[in-house]
Amino acid sequence: MNRNRVLSLVVFIAFGLSGCGTTGVIAVGALGGIAAGYYVGKDDRTIGQIADDISVTASIKTKFVGDKQVSALNINVDTYKGVVTLYGSMNKKTTEGHAMRLASEVGGVTKVISKITVVGPAN
């Protein structure tokens, strides 16, 4: 993913956390009001992959906020090495498909998995 497209992405790296008996690396990303934290020592992704995944998640949430069919507040987006998983609930099955299409249009997305619960009519 082109890192120049990432706006307002801040990655903080801290070694040897004070008050902690173990050393490690923590990456914290904040993008457009969306924050995510990862303990890199327990994550097999590189810092670059984590930054890319944070960017993908933020881009998808931004698309959801601007869309009239999808409620960004009802959908959680998780990204791991380009694979996006959508969680939450929606009123219509067609809206679930629309959300999956929006997510798949974002650069860096390799696959979209839906764990969305449809609580309304099937259409």
N, CA, C and O atoms as CSV, one atom per row, in Angstrom:
chain,resi,resn,atom,element,x,y,z
A,1,MET,N,N,0.856,-1.174,0.000
A,1,MET,CA,C,0.000,0.000,0.000
A,1,MET,C,C,0.898,1.232,0.000
A,1,MET,O,O,1.961,1.239,0.622
A,2,ASN,N,N,0.474,2.244,-0.684
A,2,ASN,CA,C,1.221,3.489,-0.760
A,2,ASN,C,C,1.105,4.238,0.555
A,2,ASN,O,O,0.033,4.720,0.920
A,3,ARG,N,N,2.229,4.330,1.262
A,3,ARG,CA,C,2.202,4.974,2.577
A,3,ARG,C,C,1.981,6.469,2.481
A,3,ARG,O,O,1.648,7.100,3.484
A,4,ASN,N,N,2.158,7.063,1.296
A,4,ASN,CA,C,1.893,8.491,1.144
A,4,ASN,C,C,0.410,8.806,1.261
A,4,ASN,O,O,0.039,9.948,1.532
A,5,ARG,N,N,-0.446,7.799,1.057
A,5,ARG,CA,C,-1.891,8.020,1.151
A,5,ARG,C,C,-2.378,8.044,2.591
A,5,ARG,O,O,-3.505,8.454,2.869
A,6,VAL,N,N,-1.546,7.613,3.479
A,6,VAL,CA,C,-1.950,7.563,4.877
A,6,VAL,C,C,-1.823,8.961,5.469
A,6,VAL,O,O,-0.725,9.499,5.610
A,7,LEU,N,N,-2.973,9.532,5.812
A,7,LEU,CA,C,-3.002,10.861,6.396
A,7,LEU,C,C,-3.166,10.757,7.896
A,7,LEU,O,O,-3.957,9.953,8.391
A,8,SER,N,N,-2.436,11.553,8.600
A,8,SER,CA,C,-2.558,11.651,10.050
A,8,SER,C,C,-2.291,10.339,10.778
A,8,SER,O,O,-2.772,10.137,11.893
A,9,LEU,N,N,-1.526,9.450,10.154
A,9,LEU,CA,C,-1.192,8.191,10.807
A,9,LEU,C,C,0.014,8.420,11.696
A,9,LEU,O,O,1.064,8.885,11.252
A,10,VAL,N,N,-0.162,8.088,12.932
A,10,VAL,CA,C,0.920,8.259,13.889
A,10,VAL,C,C,1.241,6.897,14.471
A,10,VAL,O,O,0.368,6.226,15.021
A,11,VAL,N,N,2.463,6.502,14.352
A,11,VAL,CA,C,2.875,5.237,14.921
A,11,VAL,C,C,3.921,5.530,15.988
A,11,VAL,O,O,4.979,6.088,15.696
A,12,PHE,N,N,3.621,5.154,17.209
A,12,PHE,CA,C,4.530,5.341,18.328
A,12,PHE,C,C,5.168,3.996,18.654
A,12,PHE,O,O,4.483,2.978,18.753
A,13,ILE,N,N,6.461,4.006,18.816
A,13,ILE,CA,C,7.160,2.788,19.162
A,13,ILE,C,C,7.867,3.000,20.495
A,13,ILE,O,O,8.609,3.967,20.666
A,14,ALA,N,N,7.637,2.113,21.413
A,14,ALA,CA,C,8.280,2.228,22.721
A,14,ALA,C,C,8.983,0.928,23.051
A,14,ALA,O,O,8.398,-0.147,22.922
A,15,PHE,N,N,10.222,1.017,23.471
A,15,PHE,CA,C,10.993,-0.155,23.862
A,15,PHE,C,C,11.147,-0.161,25.372
A,15,PHE,O,O,11.343,0.893,25.977
A,16,GLY,N,N,11.062,-1.315,25.980
A,16,GLY,CA,C,11.280,-1.440,27.413
A,16,GLY,C,C,10.325,-0.573,28.199
A,16,GLY,O,O,10.735,0.433,28.778
A,17,LEU,N,N,9.091,-0.935,28.228
A,17,LEU,CA,C,8.062,-0.143,28.875
A,17,LEU,C,C,8.384,0.059,30.343
A,17,LEU,O,O,8.710,-0.904,31.038
A,18,SER,N,N,8.302,1.275,30.826
A,18,SER,CA,C,8.554,1.535,32.239
A,18,SER,C,C,7.443,0.909,33.061
A,18,SER,O,O,6.272,0.957,32.687
A,19,GLY,N,N,7.821,0.329,34.174
A,19,GLY,CA,C,6.832,-0.308,35.044
A,19,GLY,C,C,6.399,-1.665,34.553
A,19,GLY,O,O,5.461,-2.255,35.090
A,20,CYS,N,N,7.073,-2.165,33.539
A,20,CYS,CA,C,6.709,-3.464,32.983
A,20,CYS,C,C,7.921,-4.374,33.080
A,20,CYS,O,O,9.033,-3.948,32.765
A,21,GLY,N,N,7.737,-5.595,33.501
A,21,GLY,CA,C,8.843,-6.505,33.699
A,21,GLY,C,C,9.399,-7.094,32.419
A,21,GLY,O,O,10.457,-7.722,32.443
A,22,THR,N,N,8.713,-6.907,31.303
A,22,THR,CA,C,9.198,-7.460,30.049
A,22,THR,C,C,9.462,-6.334,29.074
A,22,THR,O,O,8.908,-5.241,29.195
A,23,THR,N,N,10.311,-6.614,28.115
A,23,THR,CA,C,10.551,-5.624,27.070
A,23,THR,C,C,9.751,-6.026,25.854
A,23,THR,O,O,9.455,-7.204,25.653
A,24,GLY,N,N,9.411,-5.074,25.070
A,24,GLY,CA,C,8.629,-5.349,23.880
A,24,GLY,C,C,8.454,-4.092,23.068
A,24,GLY,O,O,8.995,-3.036,23.395
A,25,VAL,N,N,7.712,-4.219,22.040
A,25,VAL,CA,C,7.431,-3.091,21.166
A,25,VAL,C,C,5.925,-2.925,21.104
A,25,VAL,O,O,5.189,-3.893,20.910
A,26,ILE,N,N,5.476,-1.698,21.270
A,26,ILE,CA,C,4.056,-1.416,21.149
A,26,ILE,C,C,3.880,-0.419,20.018
A,26,ILE,O,O,4.562,0.604,19.978
A,27,ALA,N,N,2.986,-0.706,19.117
A,27,ALA,CA,C,2.655,0.226,18.049
A,27,ALA,C,C,1.230,0.679,18.283
A,27,ALA,O,O,0.330,-0.138,18.475
A,28,VAL,N,N,1.033,1.965,18.265
A,28,VAL,CA,C,-0.301,2.515,18.444
A,28,VAL,C,C,-0.568,3.415,17.253
A,28,VAL,O,O,0.233,4.295,16.938
A,29,GLY,N,N,-1.682,3.195,16.600
A,29,GLY,CA,C,-2.016,4.013,15.452
A,29,GLY,C,C,-3.284,4.794,15.705
A,29,GLY,O,O,-4.230,4.298,16.317
A,30,ALA,N,N,-3.288,6.013,15.229
A,30,ALA,CA,C,-4.494,6.828,15.328
A,30,ALA,C,C,-4.714,7.458,13.964
A,30,ALA,O,O,-3.815,8.099,13.420
A,31,LEU,N,N,-5.867,7.285,13.429
A,31,LEU,CA,C,-6.163,7.797,12.101
A,31,LEU,C,C,-7.608,8.227,12.065
A,31,LEU,O,O,-8.510,7.404,12.221
A,32,GLY,N,N,-7.836,9.506,11.862
A,32,GLY,CA,C,-9.191,10.017,11.723
A,32,GLY,C,C,-10.095,9.638,12.874
A,32,GLY,O,O,-11.265,9.322,12.658
A,33,GLY,N,N,-9.588,9.662,14.078
A,33,GLY,CA,C,-10.409,9.340,15.232
A,33,GLY,C,C,-10.522,7.858,15.530
A,33,GLY,O,O,-11.196,7.462,16.480
A,34,ILE,N,N,-9.857,7.028,14.712
A,34,ILE,CA,C,-9.876,5.591,14.924
A,34,ILE,C,C,-8.532,5.215,15.532
A,34,ILE,O,O,-7.489,5.575,14.986
A,35,ALA,N,N,-8.537,4.514,16.624
A,35,ALA,CA,C,-7.290,4.133,17.272
A,35,ALA,C,C,-7.195,2.626,17.366
A,35,ALA,O,O,-8.197,1.933,17.537
A,36,ALA,N,N,-5.987,2.135,17.253
A,36,ALA,CA,C,-5.756,0.703,17.387
A,36,ALA,C,C,-4.409,0.498,18.043
A,36,ALA,O,O,-3.470,1.250,17.782
A,37,GLY,N,N,-4.304,-0.491,18.876
A,37,GLY,CA,C,-3.039,-0.789,19.533
A,37,GLY,C,C,-2.651,-2.236,19.296
A,37,GLY,O,O,-3.507,-3.122,19.290
A,38,TYR,N,N,-1.380,-2.475,19.103
A,38,TYR,CA,C,-0.894,-3.814,18.833
A,38,TYR,C,C,0.373,-4.048,19.636
A,38,TYR,O,O,1.235,-3.172,19.708
A,39,TYR,N,N,0.491,-5.209,20.232
A,39,TYR,CA,C,1.722,-5.594,20.887
A,39,TYR,C,C,2.516,-6.370,19.860
A,39,TYR,O,O,2.227,-7.536,19.592
A,40,VAL,N,N,3.516,-5.726,19.286
A,40,VAL,CA,C,4.224,-6.272,18.135
A,40,VAL,C,C,4.965,-7.559,18.484
A,40,VAL,O,O,5.100,-8.437,17.632
A,41,GLY,N,N,5.442,-7.689,19.708
A,41,GLY,CA,C,6.145,-8.900,20.101
A,41,GLY,C,C,5.293,-10.151,19.958
A,41,GLY,O,O,5.837,-11.248,19.829
A,42,LYS,N,N,3.980,-10.018,19.977
A,42,LYS,CA,C,3.059,-11.145,19.864
A,42,LYS,C,C,2.338,-11.162,18.522
A,42,LYS,O,O,1.419,-11.957,18.323
A,43,ASP,N,N,2.740,-10.307,17.612
A,43,ASP,CA,C,2.099,-10.182,16.312
A,43,ASP,C,C,3.141,-10.514,15.247
A,43,ASP,O,O,4.246,-9.972,15.274
A,44,ASP,N,N,2.801,-11.394,14.317
A,44,ASP,CA,C,3.786,-11.777,13.309
A,44,ASP,C,C,3.882,-10.794,12.149
A,44,ASP,O,O,4.635,-11.028,11.204
A,45,ARG,N,N,3.126,-9.688,12.207
A,45,ARG,CA,C,3.215,-8.669,11.164
A,45,ARG,C,C,4.365,-7.711,11.464
A,45,ARG,O,O,4.750,-7.506,12.615
A,46,THR,N,N,4.896,-7.135,10.395
A,46,THR,CA,C,5.900,-6.089,10.553
A,46,THR,C,C,5.190,-4.786,10.898
A,46,THR,O,O,3.971,-4.678,10.760
A,47,ILE,N,N,5.963,-3.797,11.347
A,47,ILE,CA,C,5.387,-2.471,11.617
A,47,ILE,C,C,4.730,-1.929,10.349
A,47,ILE,O,O,3.668,-1.310,10.422
A,48,GLY,N,N,5.341,-2.150,9.203
A,48,GLY,CA,C,4.766,-1.685,7.932
A,48,GLY,C,C,3.434,-2.346,7.632
A,48,GLY,O,O,2.504,-1.685,7.170
A,49,GLN,N,N,3.329,-3.660,7.893
A,49,GLN,CA,C,2.065,-4.371,7.667
A,49,GLN,C,C,0.988,-3.877,8.629
A,49,GLN,O,O,-0.170,-3.717,8.244
A,50,ILE,N,N,1.376,-3.639,9.878
A,50,ILE,CA,C,0.413,-3.116,10.845
A,50,ILE,C,C,-0.082,-1.751,10.398
A,50,ILE,O,O,-1.281,-1.478,10.454
A,51,ALA,N,N,0.830,-0.888,9.952
A,51,ALA,CA,C,0.441,0.449,9.467
A,51,ALA,C,C,-0.486,0.337,8.263
A,51,ALA,O,O,-1.471,1.069,8.163
A,52,ASP,N,N,-0.169,-0.581,7.347
A,52,ASP,CA,C,-1.038,-0.791,6.185
A,52,ASP,C,C,-2.430,-1.252,6.611
A,52,ASP,O,O,-3.431,-0.769,6.083
A,53,ASP,N,N,-2.499,-2.180,7.560
A,53,ASP,CA,C,-3.790,-2.687,8.036
A,53,ASP,C,C,-4.598,-1.587,8.731
A,53,ASP,O,O,-5.815,-1.511,8.563
A,54,ILE,N,N,-3.927,-0.744,9.503
A,54,ILE,CA,C,-4.613,0.387,10.143
A,54,ILE,C,C,-5.170,1.326,9.082
A,54,ILE,O,O,-6.292,1.816,9.204
A,55,SER,N,N,-4.385,1.572,8.046
A,55,SER,CA,C,-4.825,2.453,6.964
A,55,SER,C,C,-6.029,1.873,6.226
A,55,SER,O,O,-6.978,2.592,5.912
A,56,VAL,N,N,-5.988,0.564,5.951
A,56,VAL,CA,C,-7.115,-0.108,5.273
A,56,VAL,C,C,-8.375,0.008,6.125
A,56,VAL,O,O,-9.440,0.365,5.619
A,57,THR,N,N,-8.255,-0.294,7.417
A,57,THR,CA,C,-9.404,-0.214,8.317
A,57,THR,C,C,-9.994,1.197,8.328
A,57,THR,O,O,-11.209,1.370,8.240
A,58,ALA,N,N,-9.132,2.192,8.435
A,58,ALA,CA,C,-9.598,3.586,8.464
A,58,ALA,C,C,-10.259,3.982,7.144
A,58,ALA,O,O,-11.271,4.683,7.145
A,59,SER,N,N,-9.698,3.540,6.028
A,59,SER,CA,C,-10.289,3.856,4.718
A,59,SER,C,C,-11.671,3.240,4.569
A,59,SER,O,O,-12.581,3.877,4.038
A,60,ILE,N,N,-11.835,2.011,5.032
A,60,ILE,CA,C,-13.138,1.347,4.960
A,60,ILE,C,C,-14.145,2.067,5.850
A,60,ILE,O,O,-15.267,2.335,5.421
A,61,LYS,N,N,-13.758,2.382,7.084
A,61,LYS,CA,C,-14.671,3.096,7.985
A,61,LYS,C,C,-15.064,4.449,7.392
A,61,LYS,O,O,-16.212,4.873,7.528
A,62,THR,N,N,-14.128,5.126,6.742
A,62,THR,CA,C,-14.424,6.409,6.102
A,62,THR,C,C,-15.458,6.219,4.996
A,62,THR,O,O,-16.375,7.029,4.856
A,63,LYS,N,N,-15.312,5.147,4.207
A,63,LYS,CA,C,-16.309,4.857,3.162
A,63,LYS,C,C,-17.680,4.594,3.786
A,63,LYS,O,O,-18.700,5.046,3.264
A,64,PHE,N,N,-17.704,3.866,4.896
A,64,PHE,CA,C,-18.970,3.563,5.565
A,64,PHE,C,C,-19.627,4.827,6.103
A,64,PHE,O,O,-20.846,4.976,6.021
A,65,VAL,N,N,-18.836,5.730,6.647
A,65,VAL,CA,C,-19.384,6.990,7.177
A,65,VAL,C,C,-20.044,7.792,6.061
A,65,VAL,O,O,-21.083,8.415,6.280
A,66,GLY,N,N,-19.459,7.786,4.879
A,66,GLY,CA,C,-19.994,8.557,3.764
A,66,GLY,C,C,-21.095,7.866,2.988
A,66,GLY,O,O,-21.640,8.447,2.050
A,67,ASP,N,N,-21.435,6.647,3.351
A,67,ASP,CA,C,-22.430,5.884,2.617
A,67,ASP,C,C,-23.788,5.964,3.309
A,67,ASP,O,O,-23.875,5.915,4.536
A,68,LYS,N,N,-24.848,6.089,2.505
A,68,LYS,CA,C,-26.196,6.230,3.065
A,68,LYS,C,C,-26.810,4.896,3.483
A,68,LYS,O,O,-27.725,4.874,4.307
A,69,GLN,N,N,-26.322,3.783,2.929
A,69,GLN,CA,C,-26.908,2.474,3.242
A,69,GLN,C,C,-26.273,1.805,4.465
A,69,GLN,O,O,-26.947,1.109,5.224
A,70,VAL,N,N,-24.983,2.023,4.640
A,70,VAL,CA,C,-24.243,1.327,5.692
A,70,VAL,C,C,-24.089,2.241,6.904
A,70,VAL,O,O,-23.680,3.395,6.775
A,71,SER,N,N,-24.417,1.722,8.065
A,71,SER,CA,C,-24.225,2.473,9.301
A,71,SER,C,C,-22.842,2.157,9.856
A,71,SER,O,O,-22.598,1.050,10.337
A,72,ALA,N,N,-21.945,3.123,9.788
A,72,ALA,CA,C,-20.576,2.926,10.264
A,72,ALA,C,C,-20.541,2.603,11.753
A,72,ALA,O,O,-19.609,1.949,12.222
A,73,LEU,N,N,-21.533,3.049,12.492
A,73,LEU,CA,C,-21.554,2.794,13.934
A,73,LEU,C,C,-21.897,1.348,14.263
A,73,LEU,O,O,-21.546,0.858,15.336
A,74,ASN,N,N,-22.583,0.656,13.347
A,74,ASN,CA,C,-22.993,-0.719,13.601
A,74,ASN,C,C,-21.998,-1.763,13.092
A,74,ASN,O,O,-22.174,-2.956,13.342
A,75,ILE,N,N,-20.957,-1.327,12.381
A,75,ILE,CA,C,-20.025,-2.266,11.774
A,75,ILE,C,C,-18.619,-2.051,12.320
A,75,ILE,O,O,-18.091,-0.939,12.292
A,76,ASN,N,N,-18.024,-3.128,12.816
A,76,ASN,CA,C,-16.640,-3.121,13.249
A,76,ASN,C,C,-15.800,-3.711,12.122
A,76,ASN,O,O,-16.181,-4.714,11.519
A,77,VAL,N,N,-14.665,-3.094,11.841
A,77,VAL,CA,C,-13.787,-3.536,10.764
A,77,VAL,C,C,-12.453,-3.950,11.367
A,77,VAL,O,O,-11.799,-3.157,12.044
A,78,ASP,N,N,-12.052,-5.192,11.120
A,78,ASP,CA,C,-10.741,-5.678,11.532
A,78,ASP,C,C,-9.968,-6.060,10.280
A,78,ASP,O,O,-10.511,-6.684,9.369
A,79,THR,N,N,-8.695,-5.682,10.243
A,79,THR,CA,C,-7.853,-6.008,9.092
A,79,THR,C,C,-6.602,-6.704,9.585
A,79,THR,O,O,-5.953,-6.242,10.524
A,80,TYR,N,N,-6.262,-7.818,8.948
A,80,TYR,CA,C,-5.056,-8.561,9.287
A,80,TYR,C,C,-4.401,-9.022,7.988
A,80,TYR,O,O,-4.921,-9.895,7.293
A,81,LYS,N,N,-3.257,-8.425,7.672
A,81,LYS,CA,C,-2.516,-8.717,6.443
A,81,LYS,C,C,-3.393,-8.591,5.203
A,81,LYS,O,O,-3.331,-9.426,4.301
A,82,GLY,N,N,-4.205,-7.547,5.165
A,82,GLY,CA,C,-5.044,-7.267,4.012
A,82,GLY,C,C,-6.382,-7.985,3.995
A,82,GLY,O,O,-7.233,-7.675,3.162
A,83,VAL,N,N,-6.587,-8.943,4.902
A,83,VAL,CA,C,-7.862,-9.653,4.988
A,83,VAL,C,C,-8.755,-8.889,5.964
A,83,VAL,O,O,-8.421,-8.717,7.136
A,84,VAL,N,N,-9.884,-8.442,5.455
A,84,VAL,CA,C,-10.815,-7.620,6.233
A,84,VAL,C,C,-11.959,-8.482,6.731
A,84,VAL,O,O,-12.551,-9.250,5.973
A,85,THR,N,N,-12.266,-8.346,8.018
A,85,THR,CA,C,-13.427,-9.031,8.593
A,85,THR,C,C,-14.380,-7.971,9.123
A,85,THR,O,O,-13.992,-7.096,9.898
A,86,LEU,N,N,-15.632,-8.063,8.694
A,86,LEU,CA,C,-16.671,-7.133,9.125
A,86,LEU,C,C,-17.539,-7.817,10.179
A,86,LEU,O,O,-18.013,-8.935,9.980
A,87,TYR,N,N,-17.738,-7.129,11.300
A,87,TYR,CA,C,-18.566,-7.633,12.398
A,87,TYR,C,C,-19.677,-6.622,12.657
A,87,TYR,O,O,-19.517,-5.437,12.361
A,88,GLY,N,N,-20.784,-7.070,13.198
A,88,GLY,CA,C,-21.849,-6.154,13.581
A,88,GLY,C,C,-23.191,-6.666,13.139
A,88,GLY,O,O,-23.379,-7.861,12.913
A,89,SER,N,N,-24.131,-5.737,13.016
A,89,SER,CA,C,-25.484,-6.120,12.603
A,89,SER,C,C,-26.026,-5.094,11.617
A,89,SER,O,O,-25.671,-3.916,11.642
A,90,MET,N,N,-26.909,-5.596,10.742
A,90,MET,CA,C,-27.564,-4.770,9.726
A,90,MET,C,C,-29.003,-5.205,9.605
A,90,MET,O,O,-29.383,-6.293,10.038
A,91,ASN,N,N,-29.803,-4.331,9.006
A,91,ASN,CA,C,-31.225,-4.629,8.822
A,91,ASN,C,C,-31.520,-5.444,7.575
A,91,ASN,O,O,-32.545,-6.124,7.519
A,92,LYS,N,N,-30.643,-5.394,6.563
A,92,LYS,CA,C,-30.924,-6.059,5.294
A,92,LYS,C,C,-29.710,-6.830,4.793
A,92,LYS,O,O,-28.572,-6.393,4.968
A,93,LYS,N,N,-29.955,-7.971,4.172
A,93,LYS,CA,C,-28.900,-8.780,3.554
A,93,LYS,C,C,-28.239,-8.013,2.418
A,93,LYS,O,O,-27.028,-8.119,2.222
A,94,THR,N,N,-29.024,-7.238,1.665
A,94,THR,CA,C,-28.456,-6.474,0.553
A,94,THR,C,C,-27.475,-5.412,1.063
A,94,THR,O,O,-26.503,-5.091,0.379
A,95,THR,N,N,-27.718,-4.878,2.234
A,95,THR,CA,C,-26.809,-3.890,2.811
A,95,THR,C,C,-25.494,-4.560,3.212
A,95,THR,O,O,-24.428,-3.953,3.109
A,96,GLU,N,N,-25.572,-5.799,3.666
A,96,GLU,CA,C,-24.351,-6.548,3.992
A,96,GLU,C,C,-23.485,-6.700,2.737
A,96,GLU,O,O,-22.276,-6.473,2.784
A,97,GLY,N,N,-24.093,-7.076,1.638
A,97,GLY,CA,C,-23.366,-7.214,0.371
A,97,GLY,C,C,-22.769,-5.895,-0.080
A,97,GLY,O,O,-21.650,-5.852,-0.593
A,98,HIS,N,N,-23.511,-4.830,0.110
A,98,HIS,CA,C,-23.027,-3.490,-0.252
A,98,HIS,C,C,-21.810,-3.120,0.596
A,98,HIS,O,O,-20.834,-2.577,0.078
A,99,ALA,N,N,-21.865,-3.410,1.890
A,99,ALA,CA,C,-20.732,-3.126,2.780
A,99,ALA,C,C,-19.505,-3.932,2.365
A,99,ALA,O,O,-18.385,-3.423,2.402
A,100,MET,N,N,-19.712,-5.175,1.975
A,100,MET,CA,C,-18.596,-6.015,1.533
A,100,MET,C,C,-17.984,-5.468,0.242
A,100,MET,O,O,-16.764,-5.484,0.079
A,101,ARG,N,N,-18.821,-4.986,-0.672
A,101,ARG,CA,C,-18.313,-4.396,-1.913
A,101,ARG,C,C,-17.506,-3.137,-1.623
A,101,ARG,O,O,-16.425,-2.947,-2.180
A,102,LEU,N,N,-18.032,-2.272,-0.748
A,102,LEU,CA,C,-17.302,-1.050,-0.395
A,102,LEU,C,C,-15.933,-1.388,0.189
A,102,LEU,O,O,-14.931,-0.764,-0.161
A,103,ALA,N,N,-15.896,-2.372,1.078
A,103,ALA,CA,C,-14.631,-2.767,1.698
A,103,ALA,C,C,-13.659,-3.321,0.662
A,103,ALA,O,O,-12.464,-3.028,0.716
A,104,SER,N,N,-14.157,-4.113,-0.273
A,104,SER,CA,C,-13.280,-4.735,-1.276
A,104,SER,C,C,-12.693,-3.721,-2.253
A,104,SER,O,O,-11.690,-4.008,-2.905
A,105,GLU,N,N,-13.295,-2.549,-2.364
A,105,GLU,CA,C,-12.803,-1.505,-3.273
A,105,GLU,C,C,-11.583,-0.760,-2.741
A,105,GLU,O,O,-10.921,-0.046,-3.494
A,106,VAL,N,N,-11.282,-0.915,-1.471
A,106,VAL,CA,C,-10.160,-0.207,-0.856
A,106,VAL,C,C,-8.849,-0.890,-1.251
A,106,VAL,O,O,-8.741,-2.115,-1.201
A,107,GLY,N,N,-7.872,-0.102,-1.637
A,107,GLY,CA,C,-6.569,-0.626,-1.997
A,107,GLY,C,C,-5.925,-1.349,-0.834
A,107,GLY,O,O,-5.990,-0.886,0.305
A,108,GLY,N,N,-5.300,-2.485,-1.116
A,108,GLY,CA,C,-4.645,-3.257,-0.070
A,108,GLY,C,C,-5.507,-4.375,0.483
A,108,GLY,O,O,-5.012,-5.220,1.230
A,109,VAL,N,N,-6.792,-4.399,0.132
A,109,VAL,CA,C,-7.694,-5.450,0.613
A,109,VAL,C,C,-7.537,-6.666,-0.299
A,109,VAL,O,O,-7.693,-6.567,-1.516
A,110,THR,N,N,-7.228,-7.814,0.306
A,110,THR,CA,C,-7.083,-9.042,-0.473
A,110,THR,C,C,-8.312,-9.933,-0.381
A,110,THR,O,O,-8.570,-10.735,-1.278
A,111,LYS,N,N,-9.076,-9.792,0.708
A,111,LYS,CA,C,-10.261,-10.628,0.919
A,111,LYS,C,C,-11.150,-9.939,1.939
A,111,LYS,O,O,-10.661,-9.268,2.848
A,112,VAL,N,N,-12.471,-10.109,1.786
A,112,VAL,CA,C,-13.425,-9.572,2.759
A,112,VAL,C,C,-14.264,-10.727,3.299
A,112,VAL,O,O,-14.871,-11.486,2.543
A,113,ILE,N,N,-14.283,-10.838,4.625
A,113,ILE,CA,C,-15.071,-11.869,5.310
A,113,ILE,C,C,-16.175,-11.159,6.091
A,113,ILE,O,O,-15.916,-10.184,6.797
A,114,SER,N,N,-17.397,-11.648,5.963
A,114,SER,CA,C,-18.510,-11.051,6.692
A,114,SER,C,C,-18.904,-11.929,7.872
A,114,SER,O,O,-19.209,-13.111,7.712
A,115,LYS,N,N,-18.893,-11.341,9.034
A,115,LYS,CA,C,-19.416,-11.967,10.251
A,115,LYS,C,C,-20.587,-11.106,10.731
A,115,LYS,O,O,-20.868,-11.026,11.927
A,116,ILE,N,N,-21.263,-10.465,9.769
A,116,ILE,CA,C,-22.372,-9.557,10.054
A,116,ILE,C,C,-23.645,-10.377,10.280
A,116,ILE,O,O,-23.916,-11.340,9.563
A,117,THR,N,N,-24.404,-9.979,11.276
A,117,THR,CA,C,-25.695,-10.588,11.556
A,117,THR,C,C,-26.782,-9.723,10.939
A,117,THR,O,O,-26.868,-8.526,11.212
A,118,VAL,N,N,-27.615,-10.344,10.098
A,118,VAL,CA,C,-28.735,-9.618,9.512
A,118,VAL,C,C,-29.934,-9.801,10.429
A,118,VAL,O,O,-30.396,-10.921,10.650
A,119,VAL,N,N,-30.436,-8.687,10.962
A,119,VAL,CA,C,-31.513,-8.748,11.944
A,119,VAL,C,C,-32.863,-8.332,11.371
A,119,VAL,O,O,-33.864,-8.307,12.087
A,120,GLY,N,N,-32.889,-8.010,10.098
A,120,GLY,CA,C,-34.139,-7.575,9.473
A,120,GLY,C,C,-34.523,-8.495,8.341
A,120,GLY,O,O,-34.133,-9.662,8.331
A,121,PRO,N,N,-35.287,-7.986,7.379
A,121,PRO,CA,C,-35.731,-8.783,6.236
A,121,PRO,C,C,-34.549,-9.303,5.419
A,121,PRO,O,O,-33.467,-8.716,5.433
A,122,ALA,N,N,-34.766,-10.399,4.717
A,122,ALA,CA,C,-33.702,-11.020,3.920
A,122,ALA,C,C,-33.312,-10.201,2.701
A,122,ALA,O,O,-32.256,-10.458,2.124
A,123,ASN,N,N,-34.108,-9.230,2.282
A,123,ASN,CA,C,-33.781,-8.463,1.065
A,123,ASN,C,C,-33.422,-7.059,1.350
A,123,ASN,O,O,-33.125,-6.298,0.429
